[in-house]
Amino acid sequence: MTERFLAIVNPAAGGGRCGRLAEAALERVRGAGIEVDVVHSKRAGEAVELARDAYRRGTRNFFAVGGDGTAFEIVNGLFPEALSHGRPTLGFLPLGTGNSFLKDFTNRGVEHTIEALRAGKRQACDVIRLRHAAGDLYYLNLVSLGFPADVGELVNRRFKRWGQFGYIAGVFVRLAELRHASFAHRLNDSAEWDRRAALFLAFTNSKFTGGKMMIAPKADATDGQIEYVRWGPIGRFGLVKMLPRLFSGTHIDDPRASRAAAKRVELQLDGPVNVMIDGEIMSLECRSLEILPGALDAVA
């Protein structure tokens, strides 16, 4: 029986690149013997609604056609209902900016997805649930608090129209006003709360973020664990020296860094803070994170 997928396309992903390339990529999927229905999201958040409505109508196979933000919205349309009404399958046609999650499995993008479809390959992947004061969010890639989230918030607010140069500007502005905050947290119901100041905390499901940065080189999206990375206080010059190491993953070898694996994380925050979640920047009062092992099948 021929498989049928719903492709949710974000034409704006990758600065409009996705809108230009999506149809050719989908034709290649059809050429692999897959039937594809297509819908386009026209505004932020619409992919959540499109995925949720389709899932409730019985669709279980989806393509995220865009970047990390597109996949993030689709996942939040599928969960939590997918926990009790049938595990969904998600394929990736990475035509956005970051496309981080699929890089855990390949750096060949669409080509890899086509081959996996032809071979009928599926990989059971974990999903992480973030509970915050206003509700729940689900993600595949990463949640970060501290410096990366503060940079992202500034870029969105002041420099977004500058594109890649805007992110560089955001890094240097935040570097000039460098601060270290305490995000009280504990892993796996530990008796001790970690209240030490930090440059950033990351709670990840996969190795990469922002496309090429390897924030959590020991993360595994299939191991039933949240990979936790903490970076302690560091001076401006030291941070500038450390930044290139984020791309190789060697930053975690520095004595100021630490990592661990956890199934559950609790946080005690005084109020909302900047949070980067799968490339999106939000202001959230985070309360806990928990792993949902093998909750989604990835075409990988």
C-alpha positions in Angstrom: 0.0 0.0 0.0 1.4 3.4 -1.0 2.1 5.7 2.0 0.4 9.0 2.2 2.0 12.1 4.0 0.8 15.6 4.7 3.5 18.1 3.9 3.2 21.3 5.9 5.2 24.0 4.1 6.4 27.2 5.6 7.2 29.3 2.5 8.9 32.0 4.6 11.5 29.6 6.0 15.1 30.3 5.1 14.3 33.9 4.1 11.9 32.7 1.5 14.2 29.9 0.2 11.7 27.3 1.2 9.0 28.8 -0.9 11.2 28.7 -4.0 12.4 25.1 -3.5 9.5 23.3 -1.8 7.7 22.1 -4.9 10.8 20.6 -6.5 11.6 18.7 -3.3 8.0 17.4 -3.0 8.1 16.2 -6.6 11.2 14.2 -5.7 9.3 12.7 -2.7 6.4 11.7 -5.1 9.0 10.2 -7.4 10.0 7.9 -4.5 6.4 6.5 -4.6 5.0 8.5 -1.7 1.6 10.2 -2.0 1.7 13.8 -0.7 -0.9 16.3 0.2 0.3 19.8 0.7 -0.7 22.7 2.9 1.1 26.0 3.4 1.3 28.0 6.6 0.8 31.7 6.1 1.6 33.0 9.6 3.5 32.1 12.7 1.8 29.4 14.7 -0.5 28.2 11.8 1.5 24.9 11.3 0.4 24.0 14.9 -3.2 24.2 13.9 -2.7 22.5 10.5 -0.9 19.5 12.2 -3.4 19.3 15.0 -6.5 19.3 12.7 -4.9 16.7 10.4 -4.0 14.4 13.2 -7.5 14.6 14.6 -8.8 13.6 11.2 -6.6 10.5 11.2 -3.4 11.6 9.5 -0.3 10.0 11.1 2.5 10.8 8.5 3.8 14.4 8.2 6.6 16.3 6.4 8.1 19.4 7.9 9.0 21.5 4.9 11.0 24.4 6.2 13.4 24.8 9.2 13.6 24.0 12.8 10.7 26.4 13.6 8.4 24.5 11.2 9.2 21.2 12.8 8.7 22.7 16.2 5.2 23.9 15.3 4.2 20.6 13.8 5.4 18.7 16.9 3.3 21.0 19.1 0.3 20.3 16.9 0.7 16.6 17.3 1.4 16.5 21.1 0.0 15.7 23.6 -2.7 13.8 21.7 -0.1 11.6 20.0 0.8 10.2 23.4 -2.5 8.4 23.6 -3.9 8.2 20.0 -1.1 6.8 18.0 2.5 7.6 17.4 3.1 9.9 14.4 5.8 9.9 11.8 7.7 13.0 10.9 9.9 13.5 7.8 12.1 16.5 7.2 12.6 18.4 3.9 15.1 20.8 5.4 14.8 24.0 3.4 15.0 26.6 6.3 17.9 28.3 8.0 18.9 26.0 10.8 17.6 22.5 10.1 19.4 21.2 13.2 17.6 18.1 14.2 18.1 16.1 11.0 21.9 16.7 11.3 22.1 14.2 14.1 21.4 11.6 11.4 22.8 13.1 8.2 24.3 16.2 6.6 22.7 15.3 3.2 19.3 16.9 3.9 16.6 16.2 1.3 18.7 13.5 -0.4 18.8 11.5 2.8 15.1 11.8 3.4 14.4 10.5 -0.1 16.6 7.5 0.4 15.1 6.8 3.8 11.6 6.9 2.3 12.6 4.5 -0.5 14.1 2.1 2.1 11.1 2.5 4.5 13.4 3.6 7.3 12.0 4.9 10.5 13.8 5.9 13.7 11.9 6.1 17.0 13.0 9.4 18.6 12.4 11.0 21.9 10.4 14.2 22.5 10.9 16.5 25.4 8.0 18.2 27.2 8.6 21.6 28.8 6.1 22.6 31.4 5.9 26.3 32.1 3.5 28.6 34.1 1.1 29.0 31.1 1.1 25.4 29.8 3.2 22.8 28.0 5.5 22.9 24.9 7.1 19.9 23.1 10.4 20.0 21.3 12.9 17.8 19.4 16.1 19.8 19.6 17.0 22.2 22.4 16.0 24.5 25.2 18.5 27.1 26.3 18.5 29.7 29.0 21.0 32.5 29.5 23.4 34.0 26.9 22.1 32.3 23.7 18.4 33.1 24.6 19.3 36.7 25.5 21.1 37.2 22.2 18.1 35.8 20.3 15.7 38.1 22.2 17.8 41.1 21.3 18.1 40.1 17.7 14.3 39.7 17.3 13.6 43.0 19.0 16.3 45.2 17.3 18.3 43.5 14.6 16.1 40.9 12.8 15.9 42.9 9.6 19.7 42.7 9.3 19.6 38.9 8.7 22.9 37.1 9.7 24.6 40.3 10.5 21.9 41.0 13.0 22.8 37.9 14.9 26.5 39.0 15.0 25.4 42.4 16.2 23.3 40.8 19.0 26.2 38.7 20.1 28.5 41.7 20.5 25.9 43.8 22.3 25.2 41.0 24.8 28.9 40.5 25.1 29.4 44.1 26.0 26.8 43.9 28.7 27.8 40.3 29.7 26.0 39.0 32.8 25.6 35.6 34.5 22.3 34.6 36.0 21.2 31.9 38.4 18.5 29.5 37.1 17.8 27.2 40.1 17.4 23.7 38.9 17.9 20.1 39.8 18.2 16.8 37.9 16.3 13.6 38.5 14.8 14.7 41.8 18.2 15.4 43.4 18.0 16.6 46.9 20.3 19.6 46.0 19.2 22.6 43.9 21.9 24.1 41.7 21.7 27.8 42.2 25.1 28.8 40.8 25.4 31.6 38.3 25.9 30.4 34.7 26.6 31.7 31.3 23.9 29.4 29.9 22.1 26.1 30.6 21.0 23.8 27.7 18.6 20.9 27.9 18.9 19.1 24.6 17.6 16.1 22.7 20.0 16.4 19.8 23.6 17.5 19.2 23.1 20.6 17.0 21.5 24.0 17.2 21.5 26.9 14.8 22.4 24.4 12.0 26.1 24.0 12.8 26.7 24.6 16.5 27.3 21.4 18.4 26.1 22.6 21.8 25.6 19.0 23.1 28.0 16.6 21.4 27.0 13.7 23.6 23.3 14.0 23.0 21.3 11.2 21.4 17.7 11.7 20.3 17.1 8.0 20.7 18.5 7.2 24.2 15.5 8.2 26.4 17.6 11.0 28.2 17.7 14.8 28.3 21.3 15.9 27.7 22.1 18.7 30.1 25.0 21.2 29.4 26.0 24.0 31.8 28.6 26.7 31.2 29.8 28.6 34.3 30.8 32.2 34.5 33.4 33.4 32.0 34.9 36.7 31.1 34.4 38.5 27.8 37.7 37.6 26.3 37.3 34.0 27.4 33.9 33.9 25.8 35.2 35.2 22.5 37.9 32.5 22.5 35.3 29.8 23.4 32.7 30.6 20.7 34.5 28.7 17.8 34.6 25.6 20.0 30.8 25.5 20.0 31.0 24.4 16.4 33.3 21.4 17.2 31.7 20.5 20.5 35.0 20.7 22.3 33.6 23.5 24.6 32.4 20.8 27.0 36.0 19.7 27.7 36.6 23.0 29.4 36.6 22.9 33.2 34.0 25.6 33.3 31.5 23.3 31.5 29.6 20.3 32.8 27.2 17.8 31.3 24.9 15.1 32.6 22.0 12.9 31.4 18.6 13.2 33.0 15.1 11.9 32.6 13.6 14.9 34.4 14.6 18.4 35.3 12.9 20.8 37.7 13.4 24.6 37.7 12.6 27.2 40.3 12.5 30.6 38.6 11.2 33.9 40.0 9.4 34.7 36.8 9.6 34.5 33.0 13.0 34.5 31.4 14.2 34.5 27.8 14.1 30.9 26.5 15.4 29.6 23.1 13.4 26.6 22.1 14.2 24.9 18.8 15.3 28.3 17.4 12.3 30.2 18.7 12.7 32.9 21.4 10.0 33.0 24.1 9.6 34.5 27.5 8.6 31.6 29.8 8.5 30.8 33.5 9.9 27.3 33.1 9.0 24.7 35.7 10.1 21.2 34.5 11.3 19.2 31.6 10.7 15.5 31.1 11.7 13.0 28.4 9.0 11.1 26.3 11.0 8.2 25.1 10.4 7.1 21.5 7.3 9.2 21.2 7.7 10.0 17.5 9.0 8.1 14.4 11.4 10.2 12.3 12.1 9.4 8.7 15.9 9.1 9.1 
